[in-house]
Amino acid sequence: MFTGIIEAVSAVTKIEKSGTECRISLKNPFGKEIKAGDSIAVDGVCLTVETFNDSTISFFVSKSTLEKTIAAKYVPGSIVNLERAMPADGRFDGHIVQGHVDSCGKTAGIRKIGEGTEVKISFDRKFSDFTVPRGSITVNGVSLTIAELDGNTFTISLIPETLKRTSFAETLKTGAEVNLEFDILGKYVSKIIHRSGNDGDLENLIEKL
C-alpha cells in the first residue's frame, strides 16, 4: 500500500523492449535502502524491484501495465515520481493508494494562481461514480484533492511544495497524459450501491457531497 506522498523524483535511464513488455531502469535515489522484491510506485504504478545498484533500479513492466498507463510513453530522460510501499509503523499522510492505475487522463488546462497552479484533467466518464468534489484522487502517484468536478473533468490545485517535490513542475503540460487511480473507498461504495439496484441513490449522494 502507498499513501500518495512522493519520496523522490527520478529519471528513466534505459528502456529495454521485448515484444509487448519491457524493462525500465531509473536513477536510484534510495541507495542501499531498497532490496530486490520491494514494491515502488513509479508515477503511481506499483512495480517490483528486479535488480538495483548504487546508481540504477530496474523494473519489469507487463503488457497490461503498458496498455493502461503512461509507462508506454517513457523515453530515456522522462521524469517520474517515486514512493516506496508504506511501512506498517509509518505515518499516514496522504490517502489509501494501491498503486493500481485505473486509467489515463489528459491535462485539459493549466492556470497559474498566485504561487499555486490549478490543473484541469479530463478522464473517461465511466469512472465518474468514483469522483466527488473534495474527494481524493491520485495523479501520477500524487495524493490530491478534487477541488471542482464538472462531468468528466476535475480540477486540482497544486501548492508550491507539491510542485517542488514532484515531477509536475517539469511534466505537466496541456495535452499531456497522466496516470489516474480513483479512491478505493469510492469504488467499494459504488459497487455496493449498484448491486443493491439503487443507482439513483448514488447520484443523489454525490450531489449532496
Backbone hydrogen bonds in HBPLUS format (Angstrom, degrees):
<---DONOR---> <-ACCEPTOR-->    atom                        ^
c    i                          cat <-CA-CA->   ^        H-A-AA   ^      H-
h    n   atom  resd res      DA  || num        DHA   H-A  angle D-A-AA Bond
n    s   type  num  typ     dist DA aas  dist angle  dist       angle   num
A0086-MET N   A0001-MET O   2.86 MM  85  5.92 170.6  1.87 165.9 169.2     1
A0002-PHE N   A0097-VAL O   2.74 MM  95  4.84 165.1  1.76 162.6 161.4     2
A0097-VAL N   A0002-PHE O   2.99 MM  95  4.84 155.4  2.05 142.3 135.4     3
A0095-HIS N   A0003-THR O   3.06 MM  92  5.07 148.8  2.16 133.9 136.2     4
A0143-SER N   A0004-GLY O   2.79 MM 139  4.17 164.8  1.81 122.2 119.4     5
A0007-GLU N   A0082-LEU O   2.89 MM  75  5.93 151.4  1.98 154.3 163.8     6
A0008-ALA N   A0082-LEU O   3.32 MM  74  5.27 161.6  2.36 139.1 140.8     7
A0082-LEU N   A0008-ALA O   2.85 MM  74  5.27 146.9  1.96 172.8 169.2     8
A0010-SER N   A0080-VAL O   2.95 MM  70  5.41 162.7  1.98 152.6 158.3     9
A0080-VAL N   A0010-SER O   2.95 MM  70  5.41 161.4  1.98 137.9 143.6    10
A0027-LYS N   A0011-ALA O   3.05 MM  16  5.76 150.8  2.14 154.0 162.7    11
A0012-VAL N   A0078-SER O   2.86 MM  66  5.29 155.3  1.93 149.0 157.3    12
A0077-GLY N   A0012-VAL O   2.72 MM  65  5.11 158.9  1.77 137.3 144.2    13
A0013-THR N   A0025-SER O   2.78 MM  12  5.52 167.5  1.80 140.5 144.9    14
A0014-LYS N   A0025-SER O   3.43 MM  11  5.10 159.9  2.48 128.0 127.1    15
A0025-SER N   A0014-LYS O   2.89 MM  11  5.10 166.2  1.91 156.2 155.5    16
A0016-GLU N   A0023-ARG O   2.87 MM   7  5.11 169.1  1.89 154.6 158.4    17
A0023-ARG N   A0016-GLU O   2.87 MM   7  5.11 148.8  1.97 135.4 145.6    18
A0018-SER N   A0021-GLU O   2.86 MM   3  5.25 174.0  1.87 142.7 140.8    19
A0021-GLU N   A0018-SER O   3.11 MM   3  5.25 162.6  2.14 121.2 125.0    20
A0022-CYS N   A0061-VAL O   3.17 MM  39  5.35 156.1  2.23 149.9 153.8    21
A0061-VAL N   A0022-CYS O   2.76 MM  39  5.35 165.5  1.79 169.2 164.5    22
A0024-ILE N   A0059-PHE O   2.85 MM  35  5.32 152.8  1.92 151.6 159.5    23
A0059-PHE N   A0024-ILE O   2.85 MM  35  5.32 154.4  1.92 148.6 157.1    24
A0026-LEU N   A0057-ILE O   2.79 MM  31  5.26 155.0  1.85 151.5 160.0    25
A0057-ILE N   A0026-LEU O   2.84 MM  31  5.26 146.1  1.96 144.0 153.1    26
A0028-ASN N   A0055-SER O   2.84 MM  27  5.06 155.9  1.90 116.6 118.8    27
A0033-GLU N   A0030-PHE O   3.07 MM   3  5.57 162.2  2.10 135.5 139.0    28
A0038-ASP N   A0035-LYS O   3.12 MM   3  5.79 158.6  2.17 140.9 141.9    29
A0037-GLY N   A0049-VAL O   2.82 MM  12  5.13 163.6  1.85 140.4 145.9    30
A0049-VAL N   A0038-ASP O   2.87 MM  11  5.39 163.7  1.90 156.6 162.1    31
A0085-ALA N   A0039-SER O   3.23 MM  46  5.80 146.0  2.36 159.2 151.1    32
A0040-ILE N   A0047-LEU O   2.89 MM   7  5.46 165.1  1.91 159.9 165.0    33
A0047-LEU N   A0040-ILE O   2.92 MM   7  5.46 171.0  1.93 142.3 145.3    34
A0041-ALA N   A0083-GLU O   2.77 MM  42  5.13 167.4  1.78 160.9 157.3    35
A0083-GLU N   A0041-ALA O   3.10 MM  42  5.13 139.5  2.27 135.9 145.1    36
A0042-VAL N   A0045-VAL O   2.81 MM   3  5.00 160.9  1.85 136.6 135.2    37
A0045-VAL N   A0042-VAL O   3.02 MM   3  5.00 163.9  2.05 106.1 111.3    38
A0043-ASP N   A0081-ASN O   2.80 MM  38  4.80 165.5  1.82 142.1 146.5    39
A0046-CYS N   A0099-GLY O   2.86 MM  53  4.46 166.4  1.87 132.8 128.2    40
A0050-GLU N   A0058-SER O   2.92 MM   8  5.71 170.8  1.93 163.9 164.2    41
A0058-SER N   A0051-THR O   2.89 MM   7  5.35 160.7  1.93 163.8 159.2    42
A0053-ASN N   A0056-THR O   2.94 MM   3  5.52 154.9  2.01 156.6 159.9    43
A0066-LEU N   A0062-SER O   3.04 MM   4  6.34 159.8  2.09 151.2 156.8    44
A0067-GLU N   A0063-LYS O   2.99 MM   4  6.22 146.5  2.11 147.7 157.0    45
A0068-LYS N   A0064-SER O   3.11 MM   4  6.30 142.2  2.26 144.3 153.4    46
A0069-THR N   A0065-THR O   3.09 MM   4  5.91 132.0  2.33 150.3 158.5    47
A0073-LYS N   A0070-ILE O   2.90 MM   3  5.49 156.5  1.95 117.9 125.5    48
A0074-TYR N   A0071-ALA O   3.13 MM   3  5.36 166.4  2.14 110.1 114.3    49
A0078-SER N   A0075-VAL O   2.88 MM   3  5.56 162.3  1.91 151.9 151.6    50
A0090-GLY N   A0087-PRO O   2.99 MM   3  5.07 162.2  2.02 117.2 117.2    51
A0102-ASP N   A0180-LEU O   2.84 MM  78  5.97 147.8  1.94 149.5 159.3    52
A0103-SER N   A0180-LEU O   3.39 MM  77  5.48 161.8  2.42 145.1 148.6    53
A0180-LEU N   A0103-SER O   2.88 MM  77  5.48 148.4  1.98 172.5 176.1    54
A0105-GLY N   A0178-VAL O   2.84 MM  73  5.25 157.2  1.89 149.7 156.6    55
A0178-VAL N   A0105-GLY O   2.94 MM  73  5.25 153.4  2.01 133.9 138.7    56
A0106-LYS N   A0122-SER O   2.96 MM  16  5.29 155.9  2.02 143.0 150.6    57
A0122-SER N   A0106-LYS O   2.87 MM  16  5.29 159.7  1.91 157.8 155.2    58
A0107-THR N   A0176-ALA O   2.84 MM  69  5.39 169.3  1.85 156.8 160.1    59
A0175-GLY N   A0107-THR O   2.75 MM  68  5.05 164.5  1.77 142.0 147.5    60
A0108-ALA N   A0120-LYS O   2.69 MM  12  5.24 151.7  1.77 137.7 145.5    61
A0120-LYS N   A0109-GLY O   2.83 MM  11  4.99 168.0  1.84 146.9 150.7    62
A0111-ARG N   A0118-GLU O   2.79 MM   7  5.07 158.8  1.83 152.9 158.6    63
A0118-GLU N   A0111-ARG O   2.72 MM   7  5.07 175.2  1.72 161.7 160.9    64
A0113-ILE N   A0116-GLY O   2.98 MM   3  5.29 163.7  2.01 131.2 135.9    65
A0116-GLY N   A0113-ILE O   2.99 MM   3  5.29 134.9  2.20 143.5 136.6    66
A0117-THR N   A0158-LEU O   2.95 MM  41  5.09 153.1  2.02 142.4 150.7    67
A0158-LEU N   A0117-THR O   2.73 MM  41  5.09 176.3  1.73 161.7 162.3    68
A0119-VAL N   A0156-ILE O   2.86 MM  37  5.35 170.8  1.87 162.2 165.4    69
A0156-ILE N   A0119-VAL O   2.88 MM  37  5.35 160.0  1.92 153.7 159.1    70
A0121-ILE N   A0154-PHE O   2.84 MM  33  5.49 164.3  1.86 163.4 168.9    71
A0154-PHE N   A0121-ILE O   2.94 MM  33  5.49 159.9  1.98 153.9 153.7    72
A0123-PHE N   A0152-ASN O   2.87 MM  29  5.52 152.0  1.95 158.5 161.9    73
A0127-PHE N   A0124-ASP O   3.06 MM   3  6.04 172.8  2.07 130.5 132.8    74
A0128-SER N   A0125-ARG O   3.01 MM   3  5.26 164.3  2.03 119.0 120.0    75
A0130-PHE N   A0127-PHE O   2.99 MM   3  5.71 160.9  2.03 121.8 127.9    76
A0131-THR N   A0128-SER O   3.25 MM   3  5.44 168.1  2.26 112.2 113.8    77
A0135-GLY N   A0132-VAL O   2.90 MM   3  5.13 146.2  2.02 138.1 134.2    78
A0134-ARG N   A0146-ILE O   2.59 MM  12  4.80 153.9  1.65 152.9 156.6    79
A0146-ILE N   A0135-GLY O   2.87 MM  11  5.47 165.1  1.89 159.6 164.7    80
A0137-ILE N   A0144-LEU O   2.95 MM   7  5.36 151.5  2.03 146.9 147.9    81
A0144-LEU N   A0137-ILE O   2.86 MM   7  5.36 159.7  1.90 165.6 172.1    82
A0138-THR N   A0181-GLU O   3.10 MM  43  5.04 153.2  2.17 149.2 153.9    83
A0181-GLU N   A0138-THR O   3.03 MM  43  5.04 152.9  2.10 139.5 145.2    84
A0139-VAL N   A0142-VAL O   3.05 MM   3  5.17 155.1  2.12 141.3 141.4    85
A0142-VAL N   A0139-VAL O   2.96 MM   3  5.17 166.5  1.98 113.1 117.4    86
A0140-ASN N   A0179-ASN O   2.91 MM  39  4.83 162.1  1.94 135.4 141.5    87
A0147-ALA N   A0155-THR O   2.77 MM   8  5.49 147.7  1.87 160.9 168.2    88
A0155-THR N   A0148-GLU O   2.86 MM   7  5.03 156.4  1.91 144.9 145.9    89
A0150-ASP N   A0153-THR O   2.77 MM   3  5.22 172.1  1.78 171.6 172.7    90
A0153-THR N   A0150-ASP O   3.05 MM   3  5.22 141.8  2.20 114.6 126.2    91
A0162-THR N   A0159-ILE O   3.04 MM   3  5.41 123.0  2.38 109.4 123.0    92
A0163-LEU N   A0159-ILE O   3.15 MM   4  6.51 160.5  2.19 157.0 162.9    93
A0164-LYS N   A0160-PRO O   2.92 MM   4  6.12 150.1  2.01 147.5 156.1    94
A0165-ARG N   A0161-GLU O   3.06 MM   4  6.20 148.1  2.17 144.4 151.6    95
A0170-GLU N   A0167-SER O   2.93 MM   3  5.69 146.3  2.05 123.7 132.2    96
A0171-THR N   A0167-SER O   2.95 MM   4  5.95 153.2  2.02 151.3 158.6    97
A0172-LEU N   A0168-PHE O   3.11 MM   4  5.14 165.6  2.13 133.8 135.0    98
A0176-ALA N   A0173-LYS O   2.89 MM   3  5.39 163.7  1.91 140.3 142.3    99
A0186-GLY N   A0183-ASP O   3.07 MM   3  5.31 120.9  2.43 102.4 116.3   100
A0187-LYS N   A0183-ASP O   3.16 MM   4  6.57 146.4  2.28 146.1 155.9   101
A0188-TYR N   A0184-ILE O   3.14 MM   4  6.46 157.9  2.19 149.9 153.9   102
A0189-VAL N   A0185-LEU O   3.06 MM   4  6.28 167.4  2.07 152.1 155.5   103
A0190-SER N   A0186-GLY O   2.94 MM   4  6.00 164.4  1.97 145.9 150.7   104
A0191-LYS N   A0187-LYS O   3.01 MM   4  6.18 159.2  2.06 146.6 152.0   105
A0192-ILE N   A0188-TYR O   3.00 MM   4  6.20 163.2  2.02 153.4 157.5   106
A0193-ILE N   A0189-VAL O   3.02 MM   4  6.22 166.0  2.04 155.2 158.7   107
A0194-HIS N   A0190-SER O   2.91 MM   4  6.04 162.2  1.94 151.1 156.5   108
A0195-ARG N   A0191-LYS O   2.96 MM   4  6.07 156.7  2.02 146.3 152.5   109
A0196-SER N   A0192-ILE O   3.12 MM   4  6.33 137.7  2.31 137.5 148.6   110
A0196-SER N   A0193-ILE O   3.16 MM   3  5.08 125.9  2.47  92.1 106.2   111
A0198-ASN N   A0193-ILE O   3.29 MM   5  5.73 149.1  2.39 164.4 159.2   112
A0197-GLY N   A0194-HIS O   3.07 MM   3  5.16 150.3  2.16 100.1 109.4   113
A0201-ASP N   A0198-ASN O   2.93 MM   3  5.36 131.7  2.17 108.1 120.8   114
A0202-LEU N   A0199-ASP O   3.11 MM   3  5.29 125.7  2.42  99.4 112.5   115
A0203-GLU N   A0199-ASP O   3.27 MM   4  6.71 156.4  2.33 149.4 154.8   116
A0204-ASN N   A0200-GLY O   2.99 MM   4  6.27 156.8  2.04 149.1 155.5   117
A0205-LEU N   A0201-ASP O   2.88 MM   4  6.06 151.8  1.96 143.6 151.7   118
A0206-ILE N   A0202-LEU O   2.94 MM   4  6.20 160.5  1.98 153.2 157.4   119
A0207-GLU N   A0203-GLU O   3.07 MM   4  6.28 155.4  2.14 144.5 151.0   120
A0208-LYS N   A0204-ASN O   3.17 MM   4  6.39 138.2  2.36 139.6 149.8   121
A0208-LYS N   A0205-LEU O   3.15 MM   3  5.23 129.7  2.42  96.1 109.2   122
A0209-LEU N   A0206-ILE O   3.23 MM   3  5.27 140.1  2.40  98.1 108.7   123
